[in-house]
Amino acid sequence: AYTRTPSGYHAKILQQALDKKPIDYITLIRIIIGHEVKDLCEIKLEYSKMYDETLYQSIEDRMDIAERKNLLAMIVVIGKHLTSNDSEEVCSDDRDNSSSTRTALRSITSRVAEIKANCSLHAFEKFIQILKIRHSH
């Protein structure tokens, strides 16, 4: 289907990335990193209009907590790919038990320290904007 606005186009691309098996993290990250917060707000609004659910609901329905942690880790360390060992640590257990969480956090923390110059606080803020912990009312 043809979309008339950039926000509609990006909403469609986000939905397609979330529907892929496995989820297309590269596309998700590119859209999050590549847009200003106001643009992301427009994309989220357009997404809600087009798909009759919020982007937050779609992400929550399609991604378990381990996948969300992995996506966050990939955004934080953007510019350097996670190795398969790092991904396994982050996604090792769908239950959020403290041992695997500590291991994942240590791995992420050491990666962030390694590439501090490449770390993007702006990207992290955009990620949080998309995946708010609390729903806005």
N, C-alpha and C positions, 0 to 999 in steps of 0.2 A: 504494500500500500504506500502511496505517495504521502509524504509529510510536508507540510507547508512552512514549518518553522524549524530553526536549528534545535530548539529544545525538544520538539517532537521527534526529530531525527535521532537525537541522542537518547531519548527515552526508549525509542524502538530498539536501538543498538544495545542499551542496557538490558532490556527484556530478553533479547536474543542471547546475550552473553550469559544471563542467569538460567536460561532454558537449556543451554548446551550441557551435555554430559561428557566429561566433567565440565564444571563451570569454567567459563573463559575469563580467568583472572586478569590476563593481560589487558583485555578490552575494558574490564571494570576499572582497573588501575589507570589506564590512559584517560578515560573519561573523568575520573575523579581528580587526577593530577592536572589535567589539561584545562580545567575550567575554574573561573572565579566563583566564590561562594554565591553571589547573586545569580550567576548562570545556573549553578547547581540547584538553587531554589526553584528556578523556572523549570528545569528539567524534572525535578521531583513533582511539581504541580502538574506538568504535562503528562507525566507518567501516570499519575492518579486519574486524570481525565481519560486517558487512552485505555487503561487496563483495569479500571474500577477497583483498584487497591493501591495502597501507598507503596512507594519504593521500599520503605522500611519493612512493611509486611511481606513483600516479595522476598527480600533478603532473609528475613527471619524464617519464612516458610521453606526456602530452598537451601539455606546454609545452616549447618549445625554450628555449635559454639567453636569447635576445633577449626572449622573452615574459616570462620570469622577471625579467629586469632591468626590463622595463617595469612589471610588477606591483609590484616593489619601489619603483620611482620614483613610481608612483601612490600607494602607501601613505605614502611619505615626504612627499609634497607634498599629502596629503589636505587638503581644504578649499579647494583651488584646482585647477581642472582643468588637465591638461596640454594645450597647444595641439597641433594636428596636426603642426606642425614639430618639437616636442619628441618626440612619439611616433615620428616618422620617424627622428629622430636616434638614439633608443634602439634602435629595431628595424631600423635601416638595413641591417644585415648579420648573417646568422645565424652566420657564422664569427666568432669572438671576436677579430678582428684589433685590434691596438693602436691604430690610428688612429681607428676608429669607437668603440672603448671610451673613448679619451681625450675624443673629442667628446661622447659621451653623459655621461661623468662631469663634464665642464665644464658641460654644460647642467643636469644634476641639481644640481651644487654651486651654480650661480648661482640656481637656483630655490629651493633650501633656504635660501640666504642671504636671498633676497627675502622669504620667508615664515617666517623663523625663529620668530616668535611662534606660528605655527600648527603648527609641526613637532612630531611626536609621537614621542618616544623610546619610549614605551610601545607604540605601534603597531608600531614597527620591531622591538622585542623579540618581540612576538607573531608577526610575520612570520617571524623567524628561528626561533622555536619550531616553526612549521609546516614550514618549509623548511630543516631542519637540514643543514649541510654534511656531517656524518658521521652514519651510522645509529647509533642507540643499540642496544646489544646486550644 
